[in-house]
């Protein structure tokens, strides 16, 4: 239930009668979730010029989304917006960072030097194993002797020698995460045939109609295209929704994480499968026996014993010798927001082995290096960290290609914290490509050896943060060492007092790492408007080991809220914070923490709850992702309703005094609009100042730029009105 990559997210007698609850849910679901073509919302009448200036500045940010270094380390392919760029790296010691750069697209292929963007898009660059070809997605469509932009993305391949371009696929549907086979003769990719929306729970759900859960279910499978013949086939069964996959070293098998459809709901009970495949264009495959091409589950976390039991799995990676598969296992809130321990599973099946027990970090991405060791990218506190794990000793190798920490967000696109490595990096020399971003530095592509990275792009030269400086803060609470980030107000003067906004991240299995904010609701810009901004990583977060991540199981809103309040105590003693002007906000799990927080304390003078959860009991039957709840609550709501009631804000609604703005998208499947409706309705009944804003055609992550601006302006106006400056 996290909004990971866009925001920067008692007593039964207090409840209305069951019939009233049912009516509220029916009315609100009909009004919000089932509205196919809702009326456009009325925008905020009075625009705050400061917000407009901030959003205008942030809107100028050009954010690279992918970076892929060639196996020989000579080229970096990277994307920004809809453009695919190729940069040739200068030799070590050369004065310039890039020897040359060009835009790569079917409609610009004739321009060998510095090209200009064409009409078509380019995304997801992936190098062939020999580094001689680059595959990518593009919406270019041949029209006569030229090209035009279409709705449908296809896979293309560009050949370095001869500057040749070829369209590989001719499919209808959504293509994602292409990956070359080890022999370089085929490309696998995730594929949803005839897709009507992005796969996953963050995108806006379809308007409700037909037989729910049966009609219009879209299944993501693995497709494979043969380069020589152009033949394409879906090689995994339509009965399994595939989330991630990896080729075996010999290219004859796939390992993949999959579950029964619908895919957005069942990732939390996904299993690890292996499958021998008959690739397109191949008539035989070593005389495989009948049934060979059926998937085989080699790991079901619901059935294994040990520390992985009942948890989630992600990022399967086949070992170079083909004998085992490494993966990440842990308590995770959302597919794609990965964190946990590293496990090894025999490729033929068997009990998984935890090779990072008690590690004080949360591994987010992994890959094998050329020496059979595991390269890890992980959350450590609020930092990003790279390491190489020696599987023989269980300790980290100390090399110039490992042991690097960044007080920033890093990754090469696609999977969280994934790092693109050249072959030399796989052998321990450390040549990589990655995108770096922090509170102080706008995102750019960097490449080279880890101990001598060069900035490859200069997309945001001259862009300076409008907000204040950053400080990592730590404090003790409940036996835990807790970490968070504090942004100072812009133009900070220690002789003055300032208001503070406390922002709780989504998840709860996630972490705040320093990042340049995007255009949308987030709290970093509040620093530019004269606020301290406190972003804690309380228990339940990534960064301090699996025990810390699991510490708020069956305890939502209690230990984690105490961690937040204890952090505030520390800050109030160290900094000139006006304790009469403290606000609380968050999105998704942070929205729940906001709703629940104002029922537990009157410390906050104003609150903004984005896509929150007010009543875990009713939520269980409303959302599109109910499978995520059992690992966190220990049972279904039908088996243990008390544990759900314990953490429900609606149970303590009489205690709320804090004016609260509530915002949500009408087609949010993760935190449905009825939850916001229920909280707003209860606050009105209690006479607490509140306002509910529902954004049409929006899912859990807002896409419409006008909506992103509007929610930011409304939040600021709410805090400014309810926490006015003293004169």
Beta strands, then each sheet from edge to edge (+ up, - down):
strand 1: 64-69
strand 2: 75-80
strand 3: 83-89
strand 4: 98-103
strand 5: 123-127
strand 6: 133-143
strand 7: 146-159
strand 8: 164-167
strand 9: 173-180
strand 10: 186-193
strand 11: 220-226
strand 12: 232-234
strand 13: 241-247
strand 14: 253-259
strand 15: 271-276
strand 16: 296-300
strand 17: 312-318
strand 18: 324-330
strand 19: 341-346
strand 20: 353-354
strand 21: 362-368
strand 22: 374-380
strand 23: 383-390
strand 24: 395-396
strand 25: 404-406
strand 26: 409-411
strand 27: 420-421
strand 28: 431-437
strand 29: 444-449
strand 30: 454-455
strand 31: 470-477
strand 32: 480-487
strand 33: 498-504
strand 34: 531-537
strand 35: 577-587
strand 36: 606-610
strand 37: 659-665
strand 38: 690-695
sheet 1: 1+ 2- 3+ 4-
sheet 2: 5+ 6- 7+ 8-
sheet 3: 9+ 10- 11+ 12-
sheet 4: 13+ 14- 15+ 16-
sheet 5: 17+ 18- 19+ 20-
sheet 6: 21+ 22- 23+ 24-
sheet 7: 21+ 22- 23+ 25-
sheet 8: 26+ 28- 27+
sheet 9: 26+ 28- 29+ 30-
sheet 10: 31+ 32- 34+ 33+ 35+ 36+ 37+ 38+
end
